[in-house]
Amino acid sequence: MSDGIEDSSNVSDLTHSHNNNAQLESTTYTHAAPRTVENSGRRPAPAAYLQTLPSDSAAVEIGDAVAAHDTNPLSTGPDMVKELERQMHGLHYHHAERSRLCTEASTELFDSDSPRIRRDIVRIIAQYLDSQGYTSTRVTLYDEANVKQQRENNYISDVVRLRAAILDGEWSEVDRICSSAYLKDKKHILYNVYKQQYLELIDDSESQKAFSMLNKYIKPLESQQSFQGEFRDLCYLLTTKSIQDAPAFRNWDGIASSREKLAEYLQNILEFEIVGRDSEQQYLKPNRLVTLLRQAVAYQVESCQYHSEALPMVPTLLNDYSPVVVPNTEQFSFVGHLGNIKCTAYVGQYGRYIASGSSDNTIRIWDTETSECITTLRGHTSRIWDICVDREGTTLISASGDCTVKIWDIRDLHKPQCISTVATDNSGDIYSVSLNPLESHIIMAGYDHTIRLYDRVTGRVVQTFHGHDLSVAQAVSNPLGNLIISGSKDQTIRFWDIMSGTCVKNLRSHLGEVTSVATSDSGMLLLSSSKDNSNRLWDLRSLKRLCRYKGHQNTSKNFIRSSFIGDSLVVGGSEDGTVYIWDRESTKIVQRLDGHQGIVYDARWNPKQGILCSASDDWTLKTWWFDPNKPNISNNTLL
């Protein structure tokens, strides 16, 4: 079923087909420069500077000024251009290979669950609170932290008493301590304790008691033996005259000495559990939190693809640093699909590879640095309407006109595998697929007016959302994960409570079908696209319309989608084959990227690669980046 959203054109039809796509990842402004075959697919480091727009991340309350923003967006005027040139001065391309030299911020750098690391974090936070005058908050923090410290002190006390009981041969006390104390290696400790008791019984010729100890206590813990065959030698001792007769215990030198060795051995084991007992006495350098944050921002600046000669001033710590970048040049054209390309998504947050879904029923994964097709995913029997990829770039999810959603394992890009197919009982085309913030659930929506929430762990739909009167073009989660936001052909935007499945708000402002919805990284702004030739910005806190973006074409049977580029820009496709980029606050068009020969359905930005990728009805993907030798703002925007 196509619900009138796409015409009957087949994969051999290169003319205006249909729709789909879009959602840009947060980022920056710069204009992008092309890589050529001659330079082996690597982007040259430009000598000139990039230009940037302001990156104010706050939601701007426009109120009565909305009407003014609805005026002709093409009348940018010379004043705006001068301001744009001024603010964008000072950036240059940071070579990709240099960025790769930066150590990745992985979990292997330190163990966040380590008791010492946790105490260090508490001390650093407490120091900052104290320096800012939040004395009572600091006291509260330490009070709560000391609860855990008291537990650790009790644990240390148990360890000391355990050692004393072993040396004294108080085995009932040892059993009591091991039963009540929190010991990570409890089974291993008990095995060695029981082994010591057994050896002492053998040494005292208490064969019957030794046999009972072996069967009742040591046998269940056989997996904890120190070496292969130790339990066999323990059994052999029941038939020998002396402990030294068993090969494994030839060095036995008496009960007292073996107890000392056992106590020392267990102490060495337990030292790994008592981490950093004296760390509280370590000197804490002044302003440690601010220093660490500055080092983190410096890493972000150094690893960024676009570099500023002047040290950038970061306006917020809530998002990673990324300069404002306005692409101005085609970089690559990706050719290989046999039908229009509905959607595109970067493979993982670093964006080295990009995936595309097409009306030829396939998904292709491309290398963004060479434009080569790495692999093709086949399995759907109808066009691909939408795709998404998890942050790690290991799983791709596709929505199709064959009424299914497929989940693909793409850890090995050369051998991708479909690991699951979610059927929707012939409910029609699935137009939208996305992940919730925790990536534990898949949000799918489409022709049957319904939104479904699919649990990836249990493999079943755990919630359905009913209320739209017509097809749902797109459904996404808000950054907090407590709401689903959907846009529909019935011209409404609905907000759904994810737990109850009820619609908590219905926005009816667009004069045409809603083709896409997207939220900002901050979670304060919503961007919607519609077939009334407009994209609109909303304040999610008050649900008021802030402004409207115009100049593109979106009136026909297509999903023309828009999204955010960082905090400062908005990007979207158009039926005239152009990618449009608007300044988020002024609503003025700051760039028009021409090059496609058909409708542009989708355009997505990747801040790590510093490129914009667009998908079109002309069967191609294109990537765009900033070339400082080209005009920063298209002349055709200054009408």
N, C-alpha and C positions, 0 to 999 in steps of 0.2 A: 504494500500500500504506500502511496506517495503523498496522500492527503493534499494534493495540489501544491506541494512544496517544491517538487522537482518535476520537470517535464519528462516526456517519454524518451528523451535522447539516450542512445546507447553509448557504449564505450568508443565507438568509432566516430562519434559526433564531436567535432572540435569546437563547435560554436557555443553560444551562451547556454550552458547547462546550469546545474544548480549548485548549490549552496555550501554552506557550512564553514564553520570554524571560527575558532579564534580565541584567544585569551592569551594575553601577553604576560610574561613573567616580569616582575618588578625590575626596574633598572634605571637607565640613564640616558642622557642626550648627547649625542655626538653624531656626526655624519660619517658613514662608513666607507672605506676605500677598498677597491676590488683586488683580488688576487688573480694572477694569470698563470697560464700553463708554463710560461717561460721561467717563472720564479718557483717552480716545483710545488705549487699549491700553498706556499707560505706567504703571508701578508707582509709586504715590506714596511719597515718602520718609517713613517713619513717625517719629513724634516720640519714641516710647518706645524702650526698649532691647531688644536681642536677648538671648538667653540661650545659654550654651554649655556643652558638656561637655568634660572634659579630652581633650587630643589626644596622648596618649602613643603613639608609633609603634612601640615595641618589642614584639616578640612575647612575650606573658606565659606563662611556664611554669606551668601550673596543677597538673599532676601529680595528687596525691591529692585536690586540691580539686575535681576534675571532678564528682564525685558531688554536692557541694554546689551546684554551678552547674546541675545538672539538676533542681533543685527548681522549684516553681511560679514562672515568670517574672513572673507578674502581681502577686506580692506585693512591690511595689517599696518600700512603707513610707515613712513621713514623713521619716526621716533621709536617705534617698536623694534625695527631692524637694528638701529644703533644700540639700543639697550641690549638686544640679543647678542650683537657682536661684542659688546663690552664684557658681558657676563660670560661669554664662551671663550674668551681669550685665555690661553695659558695651558691648554691640554695638548699632549702629543701621544702618539700610539706607543704603547708599551709592548715590546716584542713578546709574542706568545711563549717562546722557548725560555725567556727569562722568567716569566711568570711561573713556569713549571718547576723552576729551581726552588721555589718556596715550599717548605715542608707543609704537607697537608695536615690540617687540624683534625687528627683522627683520635679515636678513643685509646689508641696505643700509647699516647704521650704520657698519660698518667691514669691511675685507677681512681675514678670518682667515688667509688664505694670504700676506698681505703679509710680506716678510722683516722689515720693521721691527716690525710688530705681533707677530710670533713672538718676536723678540728682547726686546721689551718684556715679553711674558708670562713668558719665562724669567727675566728680571731680577726681576720682581715675585715669582715663586715662590721664587727664590733668596733674596730679601730676607726673606720670611716664614720660610723654613727656617732662616736664620741667626738670626732673632729668637727662634726656638723652641729653639735649641741643636742643630739637626741639621746640624752643620758638615760632617761627612764626606759626607752626602747632597747638601749644597749644592755641594761640590767635585766630586762625581760628575756632578751636573747640568751644571755649567759645562764639565767635561771633554767631555761628550757634545755640548754645544752648540757648543763650540769647533771640533769637527770640521767642522760646517757653516760656521762662521766662516772656517776655513782654506780651505774650498772657495771661499767668496766672495772671500777675499783673492787666491786664484789667478786667479779670474775678473777681478778688477780689474787684476791684473798683465797679463793677456792684452790687456785693453782699452788699457792704456798702450802696450804693445809694438805693438799694431795701429796706433795713431796714429803712432808713430815710423816704422814701416815704410812707411806711406802717404806721409809727408812726404819720405822718402828714396827713394821709388820702388822699394822692395824688394818687388816683386810676388810673388815666390816665397815670401818670408817671410809676406806677407799671406795667401796661400793656405794656408800651413801653420797659421797661427794660427786662421784661420776654420774649418779642418777639425777642429782639436783642441779649441777652446774651446767652452763652452756659451753660445751667444748666442741669445736668444729671437727676435731679428729677423735671423737669419743670412742668409736669402734676400735680404731687402731690402738688407742691408749688402753682400753679394756683388754684387748687381746694380749698386749705385753704384760699387763698386770696379772691376768689369769695364767699366762705362761710362767711368770715368776712363782706364783703360788704352786703351780703344778711341779715345777722343778724342785721347790723346797720340800714338797710331799715325797717326791721320789728320793731326794737326799736323806729324808728321815725314814725311808722304807715304809711309807704309808701307801702301799700299792692300791688298796681298795678305794681310799679317798682320792688318790690320784686318778684312778680310772673314772670315778664319778665326775671329777673336775674336767677331765678330758671330754667326756661325752656331753655333759650339761652346759659347759661354758665355752670351751675352746673350739669344739667342732662347729658350732654355728658361726664362728668368726674365722673359719679357715681361710677365707679370702683375704684376710689381713696379715697372713704370714709374711715374714720378712724376706723369704726366698722360697723358690719352688722346692718342695720336698721337706720343708721344715716340719709340717704337721706329721709327715710319715716318720721322721726321726723322733718326734715326741711320742708317737705310739710305740716305737721300738724301745723306748726307755722302760716300758712296763716289763720287758723281758730281760733286761740287763741287770748286772750286779752293781754297776756304778754309772753315774751320769756321763763320765768321760768316755764310756764305751760307745756312745753314739757319736758319729763323725762330726755332727754339727755342734756338739757341746764338749769337745775335748778340752777347751780352755776354761771350763767351769772351775772356779777357785773358791767356792764357798758361798753361803747365803749372804753374809754381810757385804762382801765385795760385789755380788751380783745386784743387791739392792741399790748400792751406790751407783753402779753403772746404769741401772734402770732409771733411777731418779734423775741422773744427769742427762740421759737420753730423752726422757720425757720433757725435761726443762728446755732442751734445745728445740724440740718440736713446738712447745707452747710459746716460745719467744716469737715465733712467726705470727701468733695470734694476738700477742700483746704488742701492738705496733706503736712506736713513738710515745712511750710512757712519759718521757721527759721533754716532749716537743713543746709543752706550754712554757718551758723556760727559755726556748730559743728566741733570740732577738728578732723583733719585727720591725722592719724598716719603716720610716714615716711614709704616709700616703701610699701604702702598698696597693690598695684597690685601684686608685687613679693611675698609678704607674702601670699596673697590669692591663688596664683598659687602654691606655695609650699604646702599649706594645701591641695589643690586639688590633687596634685601628691601623697602626703602622704596617702590620702584616697585610691587612686588607688593602691598603693603598699600594703596597709593593706588589701584591699578586694581581692587581687590577690590570686589564688589558690597556686601558687608557690612563696615561700618567700626566700629572700637572707639574710644570716647572716650579710653580709656587706651591708651598705646602698647603694642602687643602684644609679648610676648617669644617669639621664634621658637625652638622646641625643636630644629629640625634644618634644615640647608641642603640636604639631599638632595632635598626636594620643595618646590614653590612654596608660599608662604604661603596658607593658606585657613582662615578661622575655622570653628569647629565650629558647624554650623547644623542645627536640627531644624525642618523645615517643619511648619506647623500649620494651614494654610488652603488651600482650593482656590483656584487662581488663574484657570485657564481650562479649559474643556471643548472638545475638538476633535472636531467632528462632521462626518461625510462618508463614512466607510467603510460598506459594505453587508454587513459580516460582522464576526465577532470579530477583535480586533487581537492578534496573536500576539507582536509584537516592536516595539521602538523603539530608535532610536539617534540621537544628536546629530550634526548635520552639521558636522564639524570640531570642534576643541577649544574654540572660543569659544561654540558652542552657540546661535547666533542662530536657527538653523533646526533642526527635528527631523524625522526620518523614521519612518514606521510601516509595518509589513507586516501584511496582513490575510488572512482566509479568503476575501475577495472577489477574490483573485488579484492585487491591486494593491498598489503602494507609494505612499504619499502623503508629500509634504514640506510642512511647516507652518512658518509664522512664529510663533515663540514669544512675540512681543510683541503680536501682533494676533489670534492663533488662526486666521488665514486659511490655507486650503490654497493653496500656491504652484503646485504641479504634481502630476500623477499619472503614475506609471510603469507602463505596461502592457506585457505580453509573456509573463508566466508563464501557464500554463494550469491551475494548481492553487494551493492556499493557500500563502502565504508563511510559512515557519516561522521564519526568522531573517534579520537584516540586520546589516551593519557598514559603517562609513564610515572612510576614512583620516583622519589628523590634519589635513590641509590642507582637508578637506571638498570634494575634487574628484572622488572616486570612491566610489560606493556598490556594495556587493556583496550579493546576495540569494540565499537558499536556499529552494527550493520543493518542494512535493509532486509536481511534474512531473518529478522526477529530474534537475533542472538547477540550476546556479548561474549567475547572470547578473552581468556586470560593467557598471556604468553610468557614463557620463561626466556628472557633474552640475555642471561648472564654470559652465555657464549654466543656472540653475535653471528658467528658463522654457522651455528647449529641451533637456531631458535626452536622452541617446542611449544605447542598449544597444550597447556596443562589442565584447562577447564573450559567448558562451554556452558553459559547460563542461558537457558531457553526461557522465553516469556510467553509461551502458549499461544503462538500465532497472534500476538497482540499488535503486530504491525512493526514498521521501521523503528529502530532505536536511534534517536537523533543525538543523544547526549550521553556522555559517560565521564565521570570524574571521581576522584578520591577524596575522602574526608581528611582533615588535617593529620590524624594519627595513621592514615593509610590502612586502617583496619576494615573499612567498609567502602563499597563501590556505590555511587549514586548514578542511577540510570533513568532515562526518561525518553518519551517518544510519542508516536502516533496515537496511542490509546488514551491520551490525556492524563496518564498516571505516572507518578514518580515512585521508584522502588529503591530501597536501601538493602544492599546485599552484604552479608557478613562473610568476609573472606575466610575466616577460621572455620565456621560451621558449614559453609557452603550453601546457605539458603537465604531467601529474602526475609528479613526480620521486621520490615516496616513498609507500608505502602501509603501514598499520599494522594487523595482524590479531591478534586475541586475545580480543576481547570475545565473549561467547556470545549476546548479544542486541543490540538497537538501541543506538546511541550517541546520547545526548541532547545532549551538548555536549562540544566539544573546544577547548581554548585553549592558547596558548603561555605558558611562564613568562617573566618579564621579561627574563631573560638570552637567551632564544631557543634554548636548547640542549635543552629538553624540551617535549613536548606532554603535557598533562594532560587526561584524558577521564573522563566519567561516563556510566554505562550503565544500561540496564534490568536488567542482570544483577546489580545491587546493588554493583558494584565501581567503584573509582576506580583508573585505571591511569596509570603514568608511562612515557613512551616516549622513547628516545634518538632525536633527530631525524636523526642521521647514519646509524645502522645500522638503524633501524626496529624495534628490539627493545624489548620491555616490560622495564623495569628494576625496577619495583616495582608491587605490586598491593595496594591497601587494601580490605579487606572488613570494614566495620564497620556500615554502614547496614543497617537491617532492611527496607528497601523500595527501589524503583527510584531510582537517582540521577538527578535531573532537571537539575542544573546544577553547574558548577564555576567558580570565579573566584579569581584571585590578587590579593594586595594589591600596591600600588605598590612596596613595599620588596622584594617577592619572597620574603618570609619566611613569609607566611601563605597558607593555602588555605581557601576557604569552599565548602562543598558543601551541596546541598539534596537532599532525598529524600522519597519518598512514605511515610516512616515518621513524618510530622508533625514533622520536625526539620531544622534547618540546623546544620551542625557546622563548627567551626573547627579547623584543623590547623597544626602547626608544620612547615613544609616542610624545615627542617634536620634534625629528628629524626623527622619523620613521625608524631609523637604527636598524639593528639586533645587539644585544649586545653579545649574547652567545647561546649555544645549550646544552641541557641536554640529556644524552644518558645512556643506560644500561638496560632500560626496553624494553618491547615488545609491539608494537602497529602497526600491519600490516593487521589484518583481518577485519571481518565485525562487528566491535565494536566501540562504542563511548568511547574510553579511554580518560579521562579528567584529567587535572592538574590544580593546583591553587597555590596561595601564602599562606605561613604560616608566617604571620607578614612581617617584612622587610627583613628577613635574609634567609628564607628557601623557597623551592619549593617542592610540594608534588604531586604525581600522581599515578594512577593505572597502571596495566600491565596485559597482557594476560597470564603471567606465574604465576598469583595468588599472587603476591607480591606487597606491597605498598612501593614505593620508595620515599625517601626524599633526596633532593640535597641541598648543600650550594649554595645560590643564586649567589654569586660572583665568587667562584672558580669553580662552576659547578660539584664539586665532590660529589659522593654519600656519605651521612653521616649516613644513616640508611636504612635497608631493613627489613620490617615487614612481616614475613612469618606466615601463619596460615590459610588462605583461601584455599579452594580446587578447586577453579575455577577462572575465569577472575575477576579482580578487576576493576570495572567500575568507581568508584567515591570514593573520600576521602576528608573529610572536617574537619577542625579544629575549635574548639571553645575556645577562650582565657579565657572566664569566668570560664568554667568548667575544662580547662586544659586537654582536651581529643581530640583525633582524631577519627573520625568515617569513616569506609570504607564499601562499598556496593559491593556485589559480585554475580557472576554467581552461587555460591553454595547455593543460597537461604538464605544467612545469612547477617546480619550486624555484624560488630565487632567494639568495641571501644578499643583504645590503649592509654596508659599513661606511665608516667615515673616511673620506679622502680629503686631507687638508688643502690639497691643491685645487679642489673643486669649490664652487660657490657653497656657502654654508646654508643659505636659504634659497630655495628654488625661485628663479625670477618669475615663474608663472603664478606664484602665490601673491605677488604684489600687484594686484589688479586695481 
